[in-house]
Amino acid sequence: MNNNFVAPPRRLQWVTARITGVIDETPRVRTLVLDVTDWPGHKAGQHVDVRLTAEDGYQAQRSYSLASAPGSGKLELTVEMLPDGEVSSYLAGDARVGDTFEMRGPIGGYFVWSEALDGPLFLVGGGSGIVPLMAMLRQRAASASRTPATLLYSSRSIADIIYRAELERLAADGSGLTVVHTLTREMPAGWSGERRRIDLAMLEQTAFAPAVSPRIFICGPTPLVESAARGLRDLGHAAQRIKTERFGPSGK
Ligand SMILES: Cc1cc2nc3c(=O)[nH]c(=O)nc-3n(C[C@H](O)[C@H](O)[C@H](O)COP(=O)(O)OP(=O)(O)OC[C@H]3O[C@@H](n4cnc5c(N)ncnc54)[C@H](O)[C@@H]3O)c2cc1C
């Protein structure tokens, strides 16, 4: 027997997460409120790995961002149900209060924000890519930060906007947050917001000037992330101020 065995760090150990609440965010998106014994805390932008095991032993593992603000005492994931999605169809569909699954984390030290960082905050999100960005906005609000912030958020339709009411509240609290929505598929009558995919002109109109060195976080489907990052670099933003996270497809 090897007496030199060293236990893996806490964040790499699988632990049991119990669902204590379920919140319907949109027709295809749910937030799961979780209870994990001795959760070590997390930073805004980090994610966890979730592992599901079928009765026959088959396992599937995916990553999910932490939606809740660090220090809020809450542990929440927000999951979009994808057609035929192996893991998301359970988490955003069949999962019930009292169910348990395996989870490990928090993971990631790159795509993270805290109020201690300098520079205005420019967030670009598409679909469920809003989740880690929302953790950052919740952290900003919880810390009473006045860091100027803008969120540019692309959704298919108004019904698909995740956290819509909370975003409206945060944008109206006088702390210096601007939220710009763009809808790509269906616009309600009288919609006065943007009505196309995020493009260079939209980035130029909404982003802070490169001269003020904003911290930029972009998250969502791979094509959105890549084109927004390229556009912002073309507008003169330094590559090292632009952080990206691609949500899929997973290829697993
Ligand atoms: C760091 C990280 C954080 C993430 N955080 C979140 C989160 O907070 N909320 C969330 O809902 N998802 C998040 N994702 C995506 C998530 O990990 C899964 O990829 C997603 O839930 C699909 O898994 P699935 O098993 O349901 O689908 P699969 O069975 O893997 O795939 C089903 C079908 O959907 C396609 N597909 C797979 N993933 C995506 C995708 N993301 N977008 C579009 N099509 C896809 C596949 O090509 C396939 O056709 C995150 C991904 C990463 C890498």
The ligand as a MOL file (V3000), in Angstrom:
LIG
                    3D

  0  0  0     0  0            999 V3000
M  V30 BEGIN CTAB
M  V30 COUNTS 53 58 0 0 0
M  V30 BEGIN ATOM
M  V30 1 C -17.1640 26.4930 -18.2620 0
M  V30 2 C -18.5700 26.1840 -18.7420 0
M  V30 3 C -19.6580 26.6840 -18.0400 0
M  V30 4 C -20.9620 26.4000 -18.4840 0
M  V30 5 N -22.0180 26.9390 -17.7870 0
M  V30 6 C -23.2740 26.7040 -18.2040 0
M  V30 7 C -24.3950 27.2820 -17.5130 0
M  V30 8 O -24.2210 28.0240 -16.5250 0
M  V30 9 N -25.6340 27.0240 -17.9700 0
M  V30 10 C -25.8580 26.2060 -19.0690 0
M  V30 11 O -27.0300 25.9890 -19.4260 0
M  V30 12 N -24.8150 25.6440 -19.7430 0
M  V30 13 C -23.5420 25.8690 -19.3340 0
M  V30 14 N -22.4870 25.2870 -20.0080 0
M  V30 15 C -22.7730 24.3050 -21.0870 0
M  V30 16 C -22.9180 22.9030 -20.4600 0
M  V30 17 O -21.6570 22.4680 -19.9550 0
M  V30 18 C -23.3720 21.8280 -21.4550 0
M  V30 19 O -22.5360 21.8690 -22.5860 0
M  V30 20 C -24.8150 21.9910 -21.8920 0
M  V30 21 O -25.7000 21.9790 -20.7660 0
M  V30 22 C -25.1970 20.8460 -22.8500 0
M  V30 23 O -25.0240 19.6280 -22.2220 0
M  V30 24 P -26.0410 18.4270 -22.5250 0
M  V30 25 O -25.4730 17.1860 -21.8940 0
M  V30 26 O -27.4150 18.8010 -22.1340 0
M  V30 27 O -26.0210 18.3230 -24.0990 0
M  V30 28 P -25.2210 17.2470 -25.0030 0
M  V30 29 O -25.8840 15.9140 -24.7960 0
M  V30 30 O -23.7690 17.3870 -24.7170 0
M  V30 31 O -25.5180 17.8300 -26.4390 0
M  V30 32 C -26.8490 17.8740 -26.9970 0
M  V30 33 C -26.8510 18.6610 -28.2930 0
M  V30 34 O -26.6170 20.0480 -28.0400 0
M  V30 35 C -25.4160 20.5090 -28.6490 0
M  V30 36 N -24.7880 21.3500 -27.6010 0
M  V30 37 C -24.0750 20.9380 -26.5430 0
M  V30 38 N -23.7390 21.9720 -25.7450 0
M  V30 39 C -24.2810 23.0700 -26.3170 0
M  V30 40 C -24.3350 24.4280 -25.9590 0
M  V30 41 N -23.7530 24.8850 -24.8220 0
M  V30 42 N -25.0000 25.2780 -26.7730 0
M  V30 43 C -25.6030 24.8380 -27.9010 0
M  V30 44 N -25.6100 23.5450 -28.2830 0
M  V30 45 C -24.9520 22.6810 -27.5120 0
M  V30 46 C -24.6220 19.2610 -28.9570 0
M  V30 47 O -23.7730 19.4590 -30.0730 0
M  V30 48 C -25.7450 18.2830 -29.2490 0
M  V30 49 O -26.2540 18.4580 -30.5340 0
M  V30 50 C -21.1810 25.5750 -19.6180 0
M  V30 51 C -20.0660 25.0840 -20.3230 0
M  V30 52 C -18.7880 25.3830 -19.9090 0
M  V30 53 C -17.6160 24.8170 -20.6890 0
M  V30 END ATOM
M  V30 BEGIN BOND
M  V30 1 1 1 2
M  V30 2 1 2 3
M  V30 3 2 2 52
M  V30 4 2 3 4
M  V30 5 1 4 5
M  V30 6 1 4 50
M  V30 7 2 5 6
M  V30 8 1 6 7
M  V30 9 1 6 13
M  V30 10 2 7 8
M  V30 11 1 7 9
M  V30 12 1 9 10
M  V30 13 2 10 11
M  V30 14 1 10 12
M  V30 15 2 12 13
M  V30 16 1 13 14
M  V30 17 1 14 15
M  V30 18 1 14 50
M  V30 19 1 15 16
M  V30 20 1 16 17
M  V30 21 1 16 18
M  V30 22 1 18 19
M  V30 23 1 18 20
M  V30 24 1 20 21
M  V30 25 1 20 22
M  V30 26 1 22 23
M  V30 27 1 23 24
M  V30 28 2 24 25
M  V30 29 1 24 26
M  V30 30 1 24 27
M  V30 31 1 27 28
M  V30 32 2 28 29
M  V30 33 1 28 30
M  V30 34 1 28 31
M  V30 35 1 31 32
M  V30 36 1 32 33
M  V30 37 1 33 34
M  V30 38 1 33 48
M  V30 39 1 34 35
M  V30 40 1 35 36
M  V30 41 1 35 46
M  V30 42 1 36 37
M  V30 43 1 36 45
M  V30 44 2 37 38
M  V30 45 1 38 39
M  V30 46 1 39 40
M  V30 47 2 39 45
M  V30 48 1 40 41
M  V30 49 2 40 42
M  V30 50 1 42 43
M  V30 51 2 43 44
M  V30 52 1 44 45
M  V30 53 1 46 47
M  V30 54 1 46 48
M  V30 55 1 48 49
M  V30 56 2 50 51
M  V30 57 1 51 52
M  V30 58 1 52 53
M  V30 END BOND
M  V30 END CTAB
M  END
